[in-house]
Amino acid sequence: MFQPLPRCTVPRSRDSGGARLIHPGSDRPVLHLYQHHPSYSLLFQPQLLAPRATGQDEILDTFARRCQRESLPLVVPSFTRHLHSQFTTEERSPLPGPPHRWDSNLKAPSLQLKFHHEHGHKVERNTKDNKGKQGSDMESKKLTQLPSIRNIFFIFFMQFFVGFCIFSYVRIYDDSSIVICPTAAPDLPAEAKNKVVMLLWTWPFGGHFDLHKCEEDYGISGCYLTANRSWYAQADAVVFHHRDVCNSIKQLPQEPRPQNQHWLWFNLESPSHSPNLGLMDNLINITMSYRRDSDIFAPYGWVEIAKEPRNFTIPPKSKLVSWVVSNWNPLSKRVQYFQELQKHITVDVFGRGHLPLAREEKHSTISQYKFYLAFENSQHEDYITEKLWNNALLSGTVPIVLGTTRENYQRFLPAEAFIHVDDFNTHKEMADYLKLLDSNDEKYQKYFEWRRRLRVVGETGWSTHYCKACRYLTQYQNYRTIPSLAKWYK
């Protein structure tokens, strides 16, 4: 079969609409025409079929012979109100090969031309009508050159490419892979004058919060927090939440960095869940994380000395062990430990794929259990999360911890405040000890005596950490660059 080639024009037709040739004796189209005012377009190029032809008759002759050679129905591409009878038995010898259907009167191929008008109705015309031959010959000379398919495709491609380039350089304020900052920054508001301006490059995990509560809630003044990137060039410091910018260097500012501007790296995830730390090499000046050796220490929780001793009331207990888990990984250490432990003691598990638990019912549900599995998803120094501070301690239960070492835990809370899995040689030994405490109230209550003198702070929001950063910036004088976060954060 012929391959579609660049379009060429055929003589103008007085009929409007598209047209196609129908093979005699069937409804199968052998050639399609498409309306393209002022002439129709045909999906072949006669000049390629007969490059040495000098006239229309010779081109048509070559085209007809190629159709026969390829075992295709003969199609004469002269589409005015009738078909020209260029091929007659008197003028040319019959083509060799399979016979064609010839009209005995006009001695031209008997093909049917169907015109599709704009209003949807069809008018069928038979090619045997040979009237008006002279007029159609005159019309056949009025050819209009149309652009080729290749040219149209090139124009379309260039339009798409230019549009894509323009779209790629549009400044996007939300999380985006390409960030272009405006060159002309608006003036800072009056309340930001003579204050340290700290820019949040992204809202952490998309969570919004009030940026103007540092002085009211924490007594921290002297700084102005904003999430407006148009003030990038005027910001004294920019805070980058690692998980929101770790996929590509293009998620960081693309404009030149203002002189003496501090870049602050903020991350509360463990090294196991902090990819692409190398992207930050030689860019960061200040660190803020749960690590005690960070420039800004931002733990998930802590204990404070109470102003005066107080009595702590243990919530009523009716159940033994519970666990709330959202990320269930069968290969993780915590899941494997749980699977062995439950062979010796009953553990109620809440979360995806387990027992349902509404967020607002979390503390009231956990408080009914004597013990809670505060198992971390990875084991790293100082990595002690809300699983201990919020879920267990604020619910008034005894945490059973799996994470960093016992010695590391004891830097943050008293030794008698928790049970560590490393305290036991086997899972059965652990289960037997929990059953002992369940049957002995005096022993169990010893795990709450420390609460008379210490108070737990476990409800920390994003504003807590950013206000700490604000206070640090008002006091920070030195300027340094951290060559490699990965060497330190591990």
KAPE-V358078 format. One record per backbone hydrogen bond with DSSP energy under -0.5 kcal/mol. NH is the residue of the N-H (numbers start at 1). CO is the residue of the C=O. If there is no record, write none. Layout:
# KAPE-V358078
<<NH:CO> <NH:CO>>
This chain:
# KAPE-V358078
<<5:43> <8:42> <10:40> <12:139> <12:142> <18:116> <19:33> <20:114> <21:31> <22:112> <23:28> <26:23> <29:27> <30:21> <31:21> <33:19> <34:41> <36:39> <39:36> <41:34> <42:8> <43:32> <44:42> <46:44> <48:45> <49:45> <50:46> <53:50> <59:55> <60:56> <61:57> <62:58> <63:59> <64:60> <65:61> <66:62> <67:63> <68:64> <69:65> <70:66> <71:68> <72:67> <77:75> <78:76> <80:78> <80:82> <86:84> <88:86> <92:88> <102:100> <103:108> <104:102> <107:103> <110:101> <111:109> <112:22> <113:125> <114:20> <114:112> <115:113> <115:123> <116:18> <117:115> <117:121> <120:117> <123:115> <125:113> <127:111> <129:126> <130:128> <133:130> <136:132> <137:133> <138:134> <139:135> <140:136> <141:137> <141:138> <142:139> <143:141> <145:143> <152:148> <153:149> <154:150> <155:151> <156:152> <157:153> <158:154> <159:155> <160:156> <161:157> <162:158> <163:159> <164:160> <165:161> <166:162> <167:163> <168:164> <169:165> <169:166> <170:167> <179:250> <180:178> <181:179> <185:183> <192:189> <193:190> <195:192> <196:222> <197:195> <198:196> <198:224> <199:197> <199:237> <200:198> <200:226> <201:199> <201:239> <202:239> <206:203> <207:204> <208:206> <217:213> <218:213> <218:214> <219:215> <220:214> <221:219> <224:196> <226:198> <229:227> <231:228> <232:229> <234:231> <235:231> <235:232> <236:197> <237:197> <238:262> <239:199> <240:238> <240:264> <241:239> <242:240> <242:266> <244:241> <245:241> <245:242> <246:242> <251:248> <252:249> <254:179> <261:258> <262:236> <264:238> <264:262> <265:263> <265:286> <266:240> <266:264> <267:288> <273:270> <274:271> <279:276> <280:277> <281:278> <282:482> <283:280> <284:280> <284:482> <285:263> <286:263> <288:265> <289:296> <290:267> <294:291> <296:287> <297:295> <298:289> <298:296> <300:384> <302:457> <304:455> <306:453> <310:452> <313:311> <314:312> <318:368> <319:368> <322:371> <323:348> <325:323> <325:350> <328:326> <329:327> <330:328> <332:329> <336:332> <337:333> <338:334> <339:335> <340:336> <341:337> <342:338> <343:340> <344:341> <345:341> <348:321> <349:347> <350:323> <351:355> <354:351> <355:349> <361:358> <362:359> <365:361> <366:362> <367:363> <368:365> <369:366> <370:319> <371:320> <372:398> <373:322> <374:372> <374:400> <375:373> <376:374> <376:402> <380:378> <383:380> <384:382> <388:385> <389:385> <390:386> <391:386> <392:387> <393:388> <394:389> <395:392> <396:393> <397:392> <398:370> <399:397> <399:417> <400:372> <401:399> <401:419> <402:374> <403:404> <409:405> <410:406> <411:408> <412:409> <413:409> <417:414> <418:415> <419:399> <421:401> <423:420> <424:421> <430:426> <431:427> <432:428> <433:429> <434:430> <435:431> <436:432> <437:433> <438:434> <439:435> <440:436> <441:439> <444:440> <445:441> <446:442> <446:443> <447:444> <448:445> <449:446> <451:448> <452:449> <453:450> <454:450> <455:304> <457:302> <458:456> <460:458> <464:461> <465:461> <466:462> <467:463> <468:464> <469:465> <470:466> <471:467> <472:468> <473:469> <474:470> <475:471> <475:472> <476:472> <482:284> <483:481> <488:484> <488:485> <489:485> <490:488>>
